Amino acid sequence: MSTRREFLKKSALATAGTMLLPGFLKSLEANPMMLPEGQKILVVIQLSGGNDGLNTIVPYNNDLYYTLRPQLALSKASVLRASDELGFHPALAKLNELYDKGYLAVINNVGYPNPDRSHFRSMDIWHTASDSDQYLNTGWIGRYLDASCTNCNIAHQAVEIDDMLSLALKGENIKGMAIKNPRKLYQILHNNYFQKIVKNPVDATEPSLNYLYKTLAEATSSADYIYDKSNVYKSNSLYPDYAFAGQLKTVAELINSGLSTKVYYVSLSGFDTHVRQQPEHERLLKIYAESVSAFVSDLEKNNRFQDVLVMTFSEFGRRVSQNASGGTDHGTANNLFVIGKNLKQKGFISGTPDLSRLDQGDLIHEVDFRSVYATVLNKWLDTSSNSVLNGQFKTLDFI
């Protein structure tokens, strides 16, 4: 009998292609459903590295902001003013347009008790919706799949546009699907070598081999469905030439094609701005704003924007004072964006950051991020948040 090691050596599963064939892929029904118009869809955007919230939504009328950031603070003249106290970084002109249309809610001072300033740990906390001293191996979106999709065997109920699946999308029984490019995944899995493995298994009775063969067959089934659906609609909307915009374009094409996916997940990295923050932060915010604007426009053109809620978060904000290197170090509370066509609450939600009341130089959170999750779960995804979040959290009124 062949061993698992021998099988892995014989097959391409031992190569980098393994990244496209994780065990979380499930098989599809013979006739997978389409997501009808009116079915709510959540798009989560992760700004990785810890976005500087104070230079994103700027307290341009606060003297302490300029005192604590003598070189890094944005000038009053450059800020895109949205209220008497707060305005947008000038690179966020396209986001400001969504704000003016009433499509944007900015939730200030979002965080959690006893914050952790480690990128990895804080991101784990946001992914799993855990307490800061609690360690979970399932994510909040994954647990949503577990709770709302009993006996569901469709992996693409939640899709991440990437090669790797984030912890947020991993449930106990059901996990999402990571796919960067539907066409490439389809082509790889229809490579003659992979097809020979599926059609001529070495020894499918050996448990570990059977698992790998089953995974490959199911991955192929999922890839076929997504590839077929992705060809239904090809966007002719104008997107900026950024990789991040390409991710959102893929999401828009899948939504407009009717893919039966309830949650999409995309990321934009590079926000760990310890050194010479100004040019890099400006570049990243421009990428974010222009890409999201194109995405919203694409959905509007196809009458799907009213079905989509976009939530943008970062694992933490930055410290209030600038550092000696023209940047900012890891902080705590931050702002969070929610974008939708029919928001009940628009504009700035929760208080303006209080720069006179800090905790060891950091902003104090006023809104637990799990309250945002609870609101999305209860009011948008139509599921009970208590079991998903392992507790009861106050909901907000933006939807």
Phi and psi in degrees as a GROMACS rama.xvg file:
@    title "Ramachandran Plot"
@    xaxis  label "Phi"
@    yaxis  label "Psi"
@TYPE xy
-69.9577  143.085  SER-2
-88.5483  164.753  THR-3
-61.7141  -39.5797  ARG-4
-60.3827  -43.5912  ARG-5
-64.7102  -40.2392  GLU-6
-62.2513  -43.8936  PHE-7
-64.0802  -34.0665  LEU-8
-68.4992  -35.4462  LYS-9
-75.034  -30.1218  LYS-10
-103.503  162.166  SER-11
-74.3573  -1.29861  ALA-12
-67.0819  -16.1796  LEU-13
-85.8402  -5.77702  ALA-14
-94.6158  -171.928  THR-15
-62.3786  -19.9454  ALA-16
-61.5999  -16.6706  GLY-17
-56.7682  -30.5877  THR-18
-59.725  -23.8069  MET-19
-93.052  -0.741393  LEU-20
-128.215  51.5826  LEU-21
-73.0288  160.375  PRO-22
-69.3402  -7.22996  GLY-23
-81.7616  -6.30839  PHE-24
-72.7991  131.999  LEU-25
-110.245  160.195  LYS-26
-76.7775  161.436  SER-27
-103.966  157.332  LEU-28
-67.3588  161.399  GLU-29
-59.759  -34.0353  ALA-30
-125.275  80.1356  ASN-31
-63.2576  143.714  PRO-32
-77.4577  159.664  MET-33
-101.717  150.299  MET-34
-85.5825  115.247  LEU-35
-73.6474  159.127  PRO-36
-59.4313  140.879  GLU-37
99.1965  -20.4346  GLY-38
-74.1904  127.75  GLN-39
-73.7896  138.901  LYS-40
-126.945  136.5  ILE-41
-109.557  131.472  LEU-42
-116.692  119.418  VAL-43
-103.788  127.949  VAL-44
-114.072  123.296  ILE-45
-104.739  121.649  GLN-46
-95.7227  99.3277  LEU-47
-84.1175  135.929  SER-48
116.826  -13.8399  GLY-49
93.7885  84.484  GLY-50
-67.498  140.065  ASN-51
-77.9604  96.8011  ASP-52
-64.4093  -34.0269  GLY-53
-69.5692  -26.4782  LEU-54
-99.5437  8.1051  ASN-55
-99.5092  -57.0969  THR-56
-108.878  107.31  ILE-57
-96.8083  125.67  VAL-58
-80.731  69.8637  PRO-59
-67.5213  -13.1873  TYR-60
-101.638  7.54767  ASN-61
-101.165  115.343  ASN-62
-61.6037  -32.228  ASP-63
-62.8634  -33.2314  LEU-64
-57.8739  -43.6619  TYR-65
-77.2606  -29.7097  TYR-66
-69.0971  -42.5953  THR-67
-80.8315  -17.5682  LEU-68
-131.839  67.3572  ARG-69
-61.156  -33.8848  PRO-70
-101.897  -31.167  GLN-71
-86.1014  -21.9892  LEU-72
-63.2332  143.541  ALA-73
-81.6881  139.887  LEU-74
-67.0482  149.552  SER-75
-57.722  -37.2935  LYS-76
-66.3496  -28.1557  ALA-77
-86.501  -20.2583  SER-78
-71.9953  138.63  VAL-79
-84.5569  98.8236  LEU-80
-72.1273  129.92  ARG-81
-115.938  -20.9175  ALA-82
-149.754  -177.493  SER-83
-68.02  -18.5932  ASP-84
-116.27  -30.578  GLU-85
-124.595  148.555  LEU-86
-150.874  170.634  GLY-87
-93.0784  145.772  PHE-88
-53.194  139.755  HIS-89
-58.5641  -23.6019  PRO-90
-72.3232  -11.3202  ALA-91
-97.4868  31.7979  LEU-92
-56.7922  -40.9205  ALA-93
-69.8396  -31.8016  LYS-94
-71.5422  -37.7024  LEU-95
-59.8896  -35.1171  ASN-96
-64.1605  -39.6468  GLU-97
-65.7158  -37.6587  LEU-98
-60.2691  -45.9256  TYR-99
-63.9176  -28.4688  ASP-100
-80.9083  -7.68975  LYS-101
83.33  20.2336  GLY-102
-96.0338  -2.72999  TYR-103
-125.922  133.931  LEU-104
-117.867  130.501  ALA-105
-109.65  116.304  VAL-106
-99.1798  114.359  ILE-107
-88.5001  159.713  ASN-108
59.9434  42.0911  ASN-109
-90.7828  135.545  VAL-110
-174.923  -145.157  GLY-111
-158.438  159.34  TYR-112
-64.4739  148.298  PRO-113
50.6496  60.9268  ASN-114
-64.6592  150.456  PRO-115
-109.767  132.717  ASP-116
-96.1602  7.56996  ARG-117
-80.6096  131.898  SER-118
-54.0021  -50.4202  HIS-119
-67.6882  -44.586  PHE-120
-69.9586  -43.4852  ARG-121
-64.8862  -38.6003  SER-122
-65.766  -38.1796  MET-123
-59.1  -41.6371  ASP-124
-62.7451  -45.4654  ILE-125
-65.5905  -39.1085  TRP-126
-67.2527  -40.2194  HIS-127
-96.513  -11.2329  THR-128
59.1383  42.1874  ALA-129
-96.2744  168.389  SER-130
-71.013  164.131  ASP-131
-67.4828  -21.3662  SER-132
-106.986  17.0851  ASP-133
-116.766  137.346  GLN-134
-118.453  118.229  TYR-135
-119.051  150.368  LEU-136
-107.811  11.818  ASN-137
-125.943  150.83  THR-138
-97.4811  163.374  GLY-139
-67.5244  -35.189  TRP-140
-73.1028  -38.6497  ILE-141
-60.3617  -41.8462  GLY-142
-69.8284  -30.341  ARG-143
-61.9531  -42.1721  TYR-144
-62.5988  -43.3068  LEU-145
-58.1127  -42.0757  ASP-146
-77.9804  -32.5868  ALA-147
-103.772  -7.19881  SER-148
-133.74  56.5791  CYS-149
-60.1136  130.977  THR-150
62.2369  16.3024  ASN-151
-75.8393  134.448  CYS-152
-120.027  27.828  ASN-153
-107.941  107.197  ILE-154
-65.034  -32.2108  ALA-155
-82.6617  23.4961  HIS-156
-60.2108  -29.0782  GLN-157
-134.392  127.521  ALA-158
-125.775  129.476  VAL-159
-106.469  131.055  GLU-160
-86.2491  82.5133  ILE-161
-169.514  173.053  ASP-162
-82.3858  -24.2296  ASP-163
-120.934  145.627  MET-164
-89.8134  127.492  LEU-165
-72.5381  155.642  SER-166
-58.3543  -32.0386  LEU-167
-55.3287  -29.8419  ALA-168
-99.2378  9.78161  LEU-169
-102.605  114.27  LYS-170
-97.4917  -179.766  GLY-171
-71.3479  -41.5555  GLU-172
-113.859  -28.3106  ASN-173
-126.585  137.721  ILE-174
-129.538  154.675  LYS-175
-74.6351  -168.864  GLY-176
-131.15  130.867  MET-177
-98.779  126.792  ALA-178
-150.765  120.51  ILE-179
-87.4193  -38.3127  LYS-180
-145.09  110.479  ASN-181
-55.5503  -39.6035  PRO-182
-66.7592  -45.2504  ARG-183
-65.1978  -41.3133  LYS-184
-62.3019  -42.7698  LEU-185
-59.6188  -46.4669  TYR-186
-64.9819  -41.5042  GLN-187
-63.4388  -45.1983  ILE-188
-75.4377  -13.9001  LEU-189
-102.181  12.2287  HIS-190
-60.4028  142.871  ASN-191
-54.7999  -36.0828  ASN-192
-65.9347  -45.1108  TYR-193
-63.574  -41.1319  PHE-194
-64.096  -36.4743  GLN-195
-64.6191  -37.7404  LYS-196
-61.5885  -44.7562  ILE-197
-65.9067  -43.8316  VAL-198
-81.1554  -24.2758  LYS-199
-130.887  69.4278  ASN-200
-62.2014  145.603  PRO-201
-67.245  -51.5408  VAL-202
-161.1  86.4393  ASP-203
-72.6873  -3.67783  ALA-204
-84.6846  -18.6941  THR-205
-73.6032  123.9  GLU-206
-51.8631  -48.7281  PRO-207
-66.9443  -36.4261  SER-208
-68.6292  -40.8122  LEU-209
-59.3392  -40.5819  ASN-210
-61.8079  -44.599  TYR-211
-66.7762  -40.6828  LEU-212
-64.4011  -42.4949  TYR-213
-62.8729  -42.821  LYS-214
-60.3926  -44.7811  THR-215
-63.8952  -43.2297  LEU-216
-63.7511  -41.7842  ALA-217
-70.2299  -37.2945  GLU-218
-61.4562  -40.7604  ALA-219
-63.3852  -42.0997  THR-220
-61.7223  -46.0045  SER-221
-63.6063  -43.9196  SER-222
-62.4787  -39.1498  ALA-223
-60.9441  -45.7156  ASP-224
-64.7538  -48.1601  TYR-225
-64.803  -40.6456  ILE-226
-62.3628  -45.1765  TYR-227
-61.2552  -44.9054  ASP-228
-68.7929  -34.2892  LYS-229
-67.4621  -16.9135  SER-230
-88.2889  -6.79897  ASN-231
-66.8353  -41.9426  VAL-232
-131.203  124.76  TYR-233
-114.571  119.463  LYS-234
-67.2466  133.001  SER-235
-108.273  12.4402  ASN-236
-71.5133  151.988  SER-237
-85.8667  113.86  LEU-238
-108.559  145.941  TYR-239
-66.9119  159.877  PRO-240
-86.5966  65.1653  ASP-241
-122.789  148.46  TYR-242
-60.0574  -39.7505  ALA-243
-63.1641  -41.1363  PHE-244
-61.893  -35.3313  ALA-245
-63.1255  -37.569  GLY-246
-61.3534  -46.2369  GLN-247
-68.5  -32.957  LEU-248
-63.0333  -41.7539  LYS-249
-60.2708  -43.9256  THR-250
-61.0791  -44.795  VAL-251
-61.5238  -40.8744  ALA-252
-64.6488  -40.1894  GLU-253
-68.4713  -41.3505  LEU-254
-63.2065  -47.8874  ILE-255
-69.9873  -17.7109  ASN-256
-85.901  -8.9671  SER-257
86.8186  20.1621  GLY-258
-57.797  139.907  LEU-259
-82.3164  59.4048  SER-260
-118.086  132.165  THR-261
-98.0939  -25.601  LYS-262
-134.158  131.188  VAL-263
-117.083  149.559  TYR-264
-137.853  124.1  TYR-265
-134.339  160.641  VAL-266
-136.878  149.591  SER-267
-129.584  120.785  LEU-268
-106.691  171.846  SER-269
111.07  8.717  GLY-270
-87.3983  9.63805  PHE-271
-85.7608  76.7626  ASP-272
-96.679  71.5155  THR-273
-76.2748  -28.19  HIS-274
-127.658  135.632  VAL-275
42.5291  61.2313  ARG-276
-67.1329  -38.6356  GLN-277
-52.5031  -54.8685  GLN-278
-66.3364  -39.5526  PRO-279
-69.7424  -41.8074  GLU-280
-64.3195  -41.8383  HIS-281
-60.0421  -43.5865  GLU-282
-61.5456  -46.0774  ARG-283
-66.615  -42.3438  LEU-284
-64.71  -36.1189  LEU-285
-64.1521  -45.0442  LYS-286
-57.9756  -48.6231  ILE-287
-59.3145  -53.2703  TYR-288
-64.9545  -45.4042  ALA-289
-67.8594  -36.4279  GLU-290
-68.8286  -45.3881  SER-291
-64.6909  -39.2001  VAL-292
-60.5766  -44.3351  SER-293
-63.7894  -39.3326  ALA-294
-62.2364  -47.8731  PHE-295
-61.3727  -42.8005  VAL-296
-61.1566  -41.5626  SER-297
-62.0415  -45.0065  ASP-298
-65.6405  -41.4523  LEU-299
-60.8731  -43.0261  GLU-300
-61.2679  -28.6071  LYS-301
-105.062  15.0863  ASN-302
58.3925  39.155  ASN-303
-119.767  -8.60846  ARG-304
-61.7215  -33.5958  PHE-305
-66.8701  -14.6724  GLN-306
-95.338  -2.64695  ASP-307
-119.895  134.36  VAL-308
-117.826  129.425  LEU-309
-110.202  127.256  VAL-310
-121.829  126.506  MET-311
-116.561  129.176  THR-312
-138.918  164.477  PHE-313
-133.982  156.119  SER-314
-67.4254  -25.5814  GLU-315
-165.797  170.638  PHE-316
-91.1557  -160.67  GLY-317
-114.492  165.256  ARG-318
-63.9176  152.819  ARG-319
-68.3202  -42.8559  VAL-320
-82.5219  142.718  SER-321
-70.2448  159.024  GLN-322
-97.5457  -176.719  ASN-323
-77.6258  -5.40334  ALA-324
-105.654  15.6305  SER-325
73.4287  25.8228  GLY-326
-137.013  -161.599  GLY-327
-136.399  148.225  THR-328
-98.1314  174.548  ASP-329
-59.9073  133.238  HIS-330
-120.873  -144.31  GLY-331
-134.174  -97.5897  THR-332
-64.8214  154.741  ALA-333
-152.743  173.888  ASN-334
-92.8027  156.292  ASN-335
-133.803  137.329  LEU-336
-104.147  138.901  PHE-337
-126.274  127.837  VAL-338
-122.127  127.995  ILE-339
-164.604  162.543  GLY-340
-79.1448  -33.85  LYS-341
-123.587  52.7025  ASN-342
-68.1025  138.757  LEU-343
-75.6402  -36.4693  LYS-344
-118.474  129.537  GLN-345
-122.368  170.39  LYS-346
76.6783  -144.578  GLY-347
-92.8319  123.845  PHE-348
-110.651  140.317  ILE-349
72.0039  172.285  SER-350
-72.4676  160.328  GLY-351
-65.6867  139.269  THR-352
-51.8426  131.955  PRO-353
-93.7235  101.153  ASP-354
-80.2281  -8.30195  LEU-355
-92.3022  -9.73846  SER-356
-126.917  93.3495  ARG-357
-116.903  158.871  LEU-358
-110.787  101.454  ASP-359
53.2676  41.2176  GLN-360
87.7531  4.26439  GLY-361
-116.919  153.77  ASP-362
-64.1792  147.795  LEU-363
-97.6533  128.061  ILE-364
-72.1272  145.511  HIS-365
-116.655  -23.743  GLU-366
-120.327  121.726  VAL-367
-72.3738  130.122  ASP-368
-58.0235  -24.569  PHE-369
-72.8106  -18.8375  ARG-370
-68.2953  -35.7678  SER-371
-66.5349  -46.046  VAL-372
-58.6006  -45.1991  TYR-373
-60.3386  -40.1736  ALA-374
-62.9873  -45.1455  THR-375
-64.9783  -43.4206  VAL-376
-65.8145  -47.6327  LEU-377
-72.4471  -45.2246  ASN-378
-99.5966  -17.19  LYS-379
-113.496  -48.7867  TRP-380
-89.3412  -2.26275  LEU-381
56.8224  50.2848  ASP-382
-139.304  157.689  THR-383
-74.8322  124.431  SER-384
-77.5198  -20.9651  SER-385
-57.9544  -48.0573  ASN-386
-74.0668  -35.0006  SER-387
-66.9439  -41.5021  VAL-388
-95.8956  2.55557  LEU-389
57.18  39.1892  ASN-390
163.712  173.519  GLY-391
-105.511  128.013  GLN-392
-128.181  142.623  PHE-393
-60.2638  134.253  LYS-394
-91.7676  157.566  THR-395
-104.338  179.824  LEU-396
-116.515  23.1284  ASP-397
-77.5211  -17.6265  PHE-398
